[in-house]
C-alpha cells in the first residue's frame, strides 16, 4: 500500500465528511462527479492525488466550493 501523504489524507477526509453529510455513497458521488467509485475511495483514503479538474467535479457534485474541499489542508 502506498505511503499516505498528510495533505492527501486531510483532503480525503474532507471529501468523505462532506460526502457523508450529503448522504452520498462513494458510488453516488462517483456517478454524480463522473468518476469511478474506486477513484473516490482512493481519494478518501489519501492514496490518490486528484487533479484540479477532478477536485472541481467533486466540489460541484457535493454542492460546495473547491476551497471548502481544501479547508484545513496545508503544505
ZALO-413043 format. One record per residue (C-alpha): residue in three letters; x, y, z; chain. Coordinates in nm, 4 decimals, padded with zeros to 6 digits. Example, Ala and Ser with C-alpha at 12.3 -4.5 7.8 and 13.67 -1.06 7.14 Angstrom:
+-----+----------+----------+----------+---+
:   r :        x :        y :        z : c :
+-----+----------+----------+----------+---+
: ALA :  01.2300 : -00.4500 :  00.7800 : A :
: SER :  01.3670 : -00.1060 :  00.7140 : A :
+-----+----------+----------+----------+---+
% end
This chain:
+-----+----------+----------+----------+---+
:   r :        x :        y :        z : c :
+-----+----------+----------+----------+---+
: UNK :  00.0000 :  00.0000 :  00.0000 : A :
: UNK :  00.1396 :  00.3442 : -00.0917 : A :
: UNK :  00.2507 :  00.5739 :  00.1898 : A :
: UNK : -00.0148 :  00.8282 :  00.2789 : A :
: UNK :  00.0741 :  01.1924 :  00.2397 : A :
: UNK : -00.0729 :  01.4053 :  00.5228 : A :
: UNK : -00.2066 :  01.6597 :  00.2733 : A :
: UNK : -00.3857 :  01.3946 :  00.0694 : A :
: UNK : -00.5139 :  01.2289 :  00.3866 : A :
: UNK : -00.6648 :  01.5575 :  00.5118 : A :
: UNK : -00.8150 :  01.6356 :  00.1710 : A :
: UNK : -00.9623 :  01.2865 :  00.1513 : A :
: UNK : -01.1068 :  01.3248 :  00.4985 : A :
: UNK : -01.2748 :  01.6473 :  00.3915 : A :
: UNK : -01.4258 :  01.4751 :  00.0870 : A :
: UNK : -01.5521 :  01.1863 :  00.2994 : A :
: UNK : -01.7013 :  01.4147 :  00.5650 : A :
: UNK : -01.8836 :  01.6271 :  00.3073 : A :
: UNK : -01.9973 :  01.3195 :  00.1129 : A :
: UNK : -02.1441 :  01.1631 :  00.4254 : A :
: UNK : -02.3165 :  01.4897 :  00.5229 : A :
: UNK : -02.4830 :  01.4889 :  00.1822 : A :
: UNK : -02.5917 :  01.1296 :  00.2362 : A :
: UNK : -02.3992 :  01.0027 : -00.0666 : A :
: UNK : -02.2266 :  00.6706 : -00.1003 : A :
: UNK : -01.8930 :  00.6600 : -00.2816 : A :
: UNK : -02.0842 :  00.5139 : -00.5756 : A :
: UNK : -02.3316 :  00.8033 : -00.5794 : A :
: UNK : -02.0547 :  01.0628 : -00.5560 : A :
: UNK : -01.8657 :  00.8890 : -00.8340 : A :
: UNK : -02.1746 :  00.8835 : -01.0531 : A :
: UNK : -02.2581 :  01.2476 : -00.9847 : A :
: UNK : -01.8985 :  01.3627 : -01.0414 : A :
: UNK : -01.8395 :  01.1297 : -01.3404 : A :
: UNK : -01.5618 :  00.9493 : -01.1525 : A :
: UNK : -01.5103 :  00.5813 : -01.0794 : A :
: UNK : -01.6115 :  00.4885 : -00.7229 : A :
: UNK : -01.2742 :  00.3197 : -00.6696 : A :
: UNK : -01.1079 :  00.6531 : -00.7562 : A :
: UNK : -01.3290 :  00.8269 : -00.4990 : A :
: UNK : -01.2292 :  00.5618 : -00.2449 : A :
: UNK : -00.8612 :  00.6219 : -00.3178 : A :
: UNK : -00.9058 :  00.9954 : -00.2691 : A :
: UNK : -01.0825 :  00.9452 :  00.0628 : A :
: UNK : -00.8085 :  00.7084 :  00.1828 : A :
: UNK : -00.5394 :  00.9601 :  00.0887 : A :
: UNK : -00.3696 :  00.7392 : -00.1702 : A :
: UNK : -00.4862 :  00.9261 : -00.4822 : A :
: UNK : -00.3773 :  01.2763 : -00.5796 : A :
: UNK : -00.6653 :  01.4197 : -00.7834 : A :
: UNK : -00.6082 :  01.6843 : -01.0468 : A :
: UNK : -00.7822 :  02.0203 : -01.0280 : A :
: UNK : -01.0491 :  01.9161 : -01.2793 : A :
: UNK : -01.1474 :  01.6235 : -01.0587 : A :
: UNK : -01.1402 :  01.8417 : -00.7473 : A :
: UNK : -01.3809 :  02.0793 : -00.9242 : A :
: UNK : -01.6061 :  01.7873 : -01.0270 : A :
: UNK : -01.6192 :  01.6607 : -00.6697 : A :
: UNK : -01.6958 :  02.0069 : -00.5326 : A :
: UNK : -01.9764 :  02.0557 : -00.7834 : A :
: UNK : -02.1204 :  01.7108 : -00.7091 : A :
: UNK : -02.1187 :  01.7878 : -00.3361 : A :
: UNK : -02.2578 :  02.1395 : -00.3816 : A :
: UNK : -01.9582 :  02.3082 : -00.2179 : A :
: UNK : -01.6746 :  02.5326 : -00.3299 : A :
: UNK : -01.3334 :  02.3922 : -00.4075 : A :
: UNK : -01.1991 :  02.5998 : -00.1185 : A :
: UNK : -01.4329 :  02.4089 :  00.1159 : A :
: UNK : -01.2736 :  02.0821 :  00.0000 : A :
: UNK : -00.9235 :  02.2042 :  00.0826 : A :
: UNK : -01.0156 :  02.3696 :  00.4111 : A :
: UNK : -00.7515 :  02.2944 :  00.6723 : A :
: UNK : -00.5160 :  02.1366 :  00.4200 : A :
: UNK : -00.1682 :  02.2864 :  00.4500 : A :
: UNK :  00.1625 :  02.2064 :  00.2830 : A :
+-----+----------+----------+----------+---+
% end
